[in-house]
Amino acid sequence: MLYRRTFVQSLMALGVWPFTNKSNPALASAIPADAGATQTWPKDNDPNYWRSIRQQLLIPPDEAYFNTGTLGACPRPVMDAMVNSLRELEKTKAHFEYRPGRPYYLAGYESEVALRKKAGSIINANEREVALLQNATMGISLVANGLDLKPGDEVLLTDQEHDSGKGGWDLRAKRQGIIVRKLPIPIPTPDPQTVIKTFADAITPRTRVIAIPHITSRYGVVLPIKQICELARQRGIFTFIDGAQAVGQLRVDVKAIGCDAYATSPHKWLLAPAGNGLLYVREDRAKDVWATLACKQWDNQTDVGFRMMQYGTGNLSLLVGFDAALDFHLRIGTDRVEQRVTELANRLRSGLQKIKAAKILSPTHPALASALVTYSIAGVGGPLLQDELWNRKKIRVRAQGEDAVRQSTHFYNSPEEIDTTLEIIRALTKG
């Protein structure tokens, strides 16, 4: 399809071979004969590797973006793919034939097997276990509403859930009488064993579900989900993981974790356009999750992913953008991304520890620490610190309430931007 032309040109220039989605020809594209551009992908040993990658963003070079925990920055090839798709679909709309084997111009109805397979490779799931949705919130709500729970059945959460992580369960508690318990996680969290013991002690014979984040949104705590899922599996408890902050930041293997379901929002760390989501449900637990949104395939018991993604008419160009974001991420490599974001976060934590007025609210324990660093500065409120960082050096962080800010370090950030952050804090505190 012509709408993929600029995307393919961009990826060819960057050294990324384009993805061919045979399950929906409207997502597929032949390599154009004139593919090519001046921008090339840097070699792995290039000392300016990350600077070259940063140039693929639309964010001006004098602005430092540290709010990936809310919304990632789409690279140029991702934006090109989505925008060109929108334009071309509109130009060729009269060619939409509604015949088998022909390009389908909508999302929300087709199986998109090849794209689901690629997305599944990011989390070590097969395509039948993967549904393409709009965000993690949708995935969480589909599972929360789809499980057979009766009044008095118990669901364990943490007290650090994102509103989306608890909303679906709270709704069922109010409407149908299930019991939702939010277990306290210390701030800062000292060690994994503290969290594991909290859940082990809280499980009762009435516990049916444990639904927790992989990485908490506010404080960036990497919870010991593998050990908690093992506790649950021994007791036949369904486990659901909110991975909105994890996929794209670190390597995620749902099989190794041992969870029954996992949802994520690719618009964060995978840098896909907003409006994309990913839900995994383990094949042998799929029968336990009813479809909530229902269309033709709502009762497909051989492809649970297809069954769960029947949400009605959606924007196909968002899937094109998601496809491009996956290619971009895979070209860099998950392990390289994780190493980069960890190094940057450690640099920030180390610098803050040397400032007397700074208090790190996120964990510093290596097993619990992530690329989301939340901290407070004595005498400087969160909104004020957010504004000062922007007004002085165009550094964008996100205030967390009145007292703290959260700074998310992704691969497109730099050590120099971290150091400038610390310089501003020292100037504000004279320390």
C-alpha positions in Angstrom: 0.0 0.0 0.0 1.2 3.5 -0.8 0.5 4.8 2.6 3.5 2.7 3.9 6.0 4.2 1.5 7.5 6.9 3.7 7.6 4.5 6.6 9.5 1.9 4.6 11.9 4.5 3.3 12.6 5.7 6.8 13.2 2.2 8.1 15.3 1.2 5.1 17.5 4.2 5.7 17.8 3.3 9.3 18.7 -0.3 8.5 15.4 -1.7 9.7 13.8 -4.3 7.4 10.1 -3.6 7.1 7.5 -5.9 8.6 5.0 -7.6 6.3 1.6 -8.3 7.9 0.1 -11.0 5.8 -3.0 -11.2 8.0 -4.1 -7.8 6.8 -2.8 -6.6 3.4 -3.6 -3.0 4.4 -0.7 -3.3 6.9 1.6 -4.9 4.3 3.9 -3.2 1.8 6.4 -4.1 -0.9 9.8 -2.5 -0.7 9.7 0.6 -3.1 12.4 0.7 -5.7 13.4 4.3 -4.6 13.7 3.5 -0.9 16.5 5.3 0.8 17.5 8.6 2.6 20.5 10.4 3.9 20.0 9.5 7.6 21.6 6.1 8.5 21.4 4.0 11.6 24.5 4.3 13.7 26.9 1.4 14.1 26.7 -0.4 17.5 30.2 0.8 18.4 29.6 4.4 17.4 30.5 6.7 20.3 27.6 9.0 19.3 25.1 6.1 19.0 22.5 7.5 21.4 22.9 11.1 20.1 22.1 9.7 16.6 19.0 7.9 17.9 17.9 11.1 19.7 17.9 12.9 16.3 15.0 10.5 15.3 12.7 12.4 17.7 10.6 15.4 16.8 11.3 17.0 20.2 13.6 20.0 19.7 17.2 19.3 20.7 17.2 22.0 23.4 14.3 20.3 25.2 14.9 17.4 27.6 11.9 15.1 27.9 11.7 13.0 31.2 8.0 12.1 31.3 8.0 8.8 29.4 6.2 7.3 32.4 3.1 9.2 31.1 3.6 9.3 27.3 6.6 8.2 25.3 8.2 10.3 22.5 7.4 8.7 19.1 10.4 8.5 16.7 10.1 10.0 13.3 9.7 6.7 11.4 6.8 5.9 13.7 5.1 9.2 13.1 5.7 8.9 9.4 4.2 5.5 9.3 1.0 6.6 11.1 0.5 9.9 9.4 1.2 8.6 5.9 -1.2 5.7 6.6 -4.0 8.2 7.6 -3.5 10.2 4.4 -3.3 7.2 2.1 -6.3 5.5 3.6 -8.4 8.6 3.0 -7.1 9.0 -0.6 -7.9 5.4 -1.4 -11.0 4.9 0.6 -13.1 4.2 -2.5 -10.9 1.2 -3.2 -12.1 -0.6 0.0 -13.8 -3.6 -1.4 -14.9 -5.7 1.7 -13.7 -8.9 0.0 -11.7 -11.7 1.6 -8.0 -11.3 1.0 -8.2 -7.6 0.1 -6.9 -4.7 2.3 -9.1 -4.0 5.3 -9.2 -0.4 6.2 -10.3 -0.7 9.8 -8.9 -2.0 13.1 -11.0 -3.9 15.7 -12.3 -6.7 13.5 -9.4 -8.4 11.8 -7.1 -11.0 13.5 -3.8 -9.1 12.7 -2.0 -12.4 13.3 1.4 -11.3 12.1 1.4 -8.1 14.2 0.3 -10.0 17.2 3.1 -12.4 16.7 5.6 -9.6 16.6 4.1 -7.9 19.6 4.1 -11.3 21.4 7.8 -11.7 20.8 8.4 -8.7 23.0 6.9 -10.5 26.0 7.5 -14.2 25.0 3.9 -15.0 24.2 2.4 -16.7 21.1 0.0 -14.7 18.9 -3.0 -16.7 20.1 -2.5 -15.3 23.6 -2.1 -11.7 22.5 -4.9 -9.1 21.9 -4.3 -5.7 20.4 -6.3 -3.1 22.3 -6.2 0.6 23.0 -4.3 0.7 26.2 -3.5 -1.2 29.4 -6.7 0.2 31.1 -8.8 -1.6 28.5 -6.9 -4.9 29.2 -7.3 -4.5 32.9 -11.0 -3.9 32.7 -11.6 -6.8 30.3 -10.0 -9.2 32.7 -11.5 -7.7 35.8 -15.0 -7.9 34.3 -14.4 -11.2 32.5 -13.5 -13.4 35.5 -16.3 -15.3 37.3 -16.2 -13.8 40.8 -19.0 -13.9 43.3 -19.8 -11.8 46.4 -17.2 -12.3 49.1 -14.5 -13.4 46.7 -11.3 -11.5 47.4 -8.9 -9.6 45.1 -5.5 -8.4 46.4 -4.0 -5.2 45.0 -1.4 -2.8 46.3 -2.0 0.6 47.7 0.1 2.0 44.9 -2.1 1.1 42.0 -2.7 3.6 39.1 -6.3 4.5 38.9 -6.7 2.3 35.9 -5.2 -0.6 37.9 -7.8 -0.5 40.6 -10.9 0.9 38.8 -12.1 -2.3 37.2 -11.9 -4.2 40.5 -13.4 -1.4 42.6 -16.3 -1.3 40.2 -17.0 -5.0 40.7 -16.8 -4.5 44.4 -19.4 -1.8 44.4 -21.7 -3.5 41.9 -21.3 -7.2 42.8 -19.9 -7.4 46.3 -16.4 -8.8 45.7 -13.8 -7.8 48.3 -10.9 -5.6 47.2 -7.9 -5.3 49.6 -5.1 -2.8 48.9 -2.0 -4.0 50.6 0.4 -1.3 51.9 3.8 -1.1 50.2 6.4 0.9 52.2 7.8 4.1 50.7 10.6 3.8 49.9 10.3 0.0 49.5 13.4 -1.5 51.3 13.7 -5.0 49.7 11.8 -7.6 47.7 11.2 -9.9 50.7 9.2 -7.2 52.4 6.7 -7.2 49.5 6.6 -11.0 49.1 5.8 -11.4 52.9 3.1 -8.8 52.7 1.3 -10.8 50.0 2.0 -14.2 51.6 0.5 -13.0 54.9 -2.5 -11.5 53.2 -3.7 -14.5 51.2 -6.8 -16.2 52.7 -9.0 -19.1 51.5 -11.3 -16.5 49.9 -8.5 -15.0 47.7 -9.3 -15.6 44.0 -7.1 -12.9 42.3 -3.9 -11.1 42.8 -3.7 -8.0 40.5 -0.6 -5.9 40.8 1.7 -3.7 38.8 5.0 -4.9 37.4 6.4 -1.4 38.0 4.3 1.0 40.1 3.5 4.3 38.4 4.1 6.8 41.1 7.3 5.5 42.7 8.7 3.2 40.0 8.9 0.1 42.3 9.7 -3.1 40.4 7.6 -5.6 42.4 8.8 -9.2 42.8 6.0 -10.4 40.6 7.6 -13.8 39.8 7.7 -14.8 43.4 4.2 -13.4 44.1 2.8 -15.3 41.0 4.4 -18.5 42.4 2.7 -18.0 45.7 -0.6 -17.6 43.9 -0.1 -20.5 41.5 0.4 -22.9 44.5 -3.1 -21.9 45.7 -4.9 -21.7 42.4 -5.2 -17.9 42.5 -5.5 -16.0 39.2 -2.7 -13.5 38.7 -2.9 -10.3 36.6 0.0 -8.0 36.0 -0.3 -4.3 35.0 2.8 -3.9 32.9 2.1 -0.4 31.6 5.5 0.9 32.9 7.5 -2.2 32.1 7.3 -3.3 28.5 9.9 -1.3 26.5 11.8 -0.4 29.7 13.1 -3.8 30.6 12.9 -7.4 29.3 9.6 -9.0 30.1 9.0 -12.7 29.8 5.4 -13.6 30.8 6.2 -17.4 30.8 9.1 -16.9 33.2 7.0 -14.6 35.4 4.3 -17.2 35.5 1.3 -14.8 35.4 -2.1 -15.7 34.0 -2.6 -12.3 32.3 -0.5 -9.2 31.6 -1.5 -5.9 30.0 0.7 -3.0 28.8 0.5 0.4 27.1 2.9 0.6 24.2 2.5 4.4 24.1 4.8 4.7 27.0 8.2 2.9 26.9 7.7 1.3 23.5 7.1 4.7 22.0 4.1 3.8 20.0 1.3 6.2 19.2 -1.3 6.7 21.9 -4.3 4.4 21.3 -2.4 1.1 21.3 -2.6 -1.5 24.0 -1.5 -5.1 24.5 -3.2 -7.8 26.5 -1.8 -11.3 27.2 -4.0 -14.1 28.6 -2.3 -17.5 29.1 -3.9 -20.1 26.8 -4.8 -22.6 29.6 -6.5 -19.8 31.6 -8.3 -18.2 28.7 -11.5 -20.2 29.4 -11.7 -18.4 32.8 -12.0 -14.9 31.1 -15.3 -14.1 29.5 -15.4 -11.5 26.7 -16.8 -8.1 27.7 -16.8 -6.3 24.4 -18.6 -8.5 22.0 -18.6 -8.7 18.2 -18.5 -11.6 15.7 -15.5 -13.5 17.4 -16.5 -13.0 21.0 -16.8 -16.7 21.6 -13.7 -17.9 19.7 -12.2 -20.4 22.0 -9.3 -21.4 19.8 -7.8 -17.9 19.6 -8.4 -16.1 22.8 -6.4 -13.0 21.7 -8.7 -12.5 18.7 -11.7 -13.0 21.0 -10.5 -10.3 23.4 -9.8 -7.7 20.7 -13.3 -7.5 19.3 -13.9 -3.8 20.3 -15.5 -2.5 17.1 -14.2 0.0 14.5 -10.8 1.3 15.3 -8.0 3.3 13.6 -5.9 1.0 11.5 -3.2 3.7 11.2 -2.5 3.4 14.9 -1.6 -0.3 14.4 0.7 0.8 11.6 2.4 3.1 14.0 2.6 0.3 16.6 4.2 -1.9 14.0 6.8 0.8 13.3 7.5 1.3 17.0 8.1 -2.4 17.5 10.6 -2.3 14.6 12.4 0.7 16.1 12.6 -0.9 19.5 13.8 -4.3 18.2 16.4 -2.6 16.0 18.0 -1.1 19.1 17.4 -4.3 21.2 15.6 -4.8 24.5 18.7 -5.5 26.5 20.5 -2.4 25.2 17.5 -0.3 26.0 17.4 -1.7 29.5 21.1 -1.1 30.1 20.8 2.5 28.9 17.8 3.5 30.9 19.3 1.8 34.0 22.6 3.7 33.7 20.8 7.0 33.4 18.5 6.3 36.3 21.4 5.3 38.5 23.2 8.5 37.5 20.2 10.5 38.7 19.8 8.5 41.9 23.6 8.8 42.7 23.5 12.5 42.2 20.4 13.0 44.3 22.0 11.0 47.2 24.8 13.7 47.3 22.3 16.5 47.7 21.4 17.1 51.4 18.0 18.5 50.6 17.0 15.6 48.3 14.9 12.6 49.4 14.5 9.7 47.0 11.1 8.2 47.4 11.6 5.5 44.9 13.6 2.3 45.8 17.3 2.3 45.7 17.6 -1.5 46.1 18.9 -2.8 42.7 16.1 -5.5 42.5 13.4 -2.9 43.0 14.7 0.2 41.2 13.5 1.2 37.8 13.9 4.1 35.3 11.2 6.0 37.1 12.8 8.1 39.9 10.5 10.0 42.3 12.0 12.4 44.7 11.4 15.5 46.8 13.5 18.5 47.6 13.2 20.1 51.0 11.7 23.6 50.8 10.8 23.2 47.1 7.3 21.9 46.2 6.7 19.4 43.4 4.9 21.9 41.1 7.6 24.5 41.7 10.4 22.2 41.0 8.7 21.0 37.8 8.4 24.6 36.7 11.9 25.6 37.6 13.5 22.7 35.7 11.5 23.8 32.6 11.9 27.5 32.9 15.6 27.3 33.5 16.7 24.6 31.1 13.6 23.2 29.4 13.7 19.9 31.4 10.3 18.3 31.5 9.5 16.2 34.6 6.1 15.5 36.2 5.1 16.7 39.6 3.7 14.1 41.9 1.3 15.8 44.3 2.5 18.9 46.1 5.9 17.6 47.4 7.6 15.5 44.7 8.5 15.0 41.0 8.9 11.9 39.0 11.7 11.8 36.4 11.6 9.0 33.8 14.9 8.2 32.1 14.6 6.7 28.6 17.3 6.0 26.0 16.7 9.3 24.3 17.8 11.2 27.5 21.5 12.0 28.1 23.9 12.0 31.0 24.3 15.8 30.4 20.6 16.3 30.9 20.8 14.4 34.1 23.7 16.5 35.3 21.9 19.7 34.4 18.9 18.6 36.4 21.2 18.1 39.4 22.8 21.5 38.9 19.5 23.2 39.0 18.5 21.4 42.2 21.8 22.4 43.8 21.2 26.0 42.8 17.7 26.0 44.2 18.9 24.5 47.5 22.3 26.1 47.6 23.7 22.6 48.4 
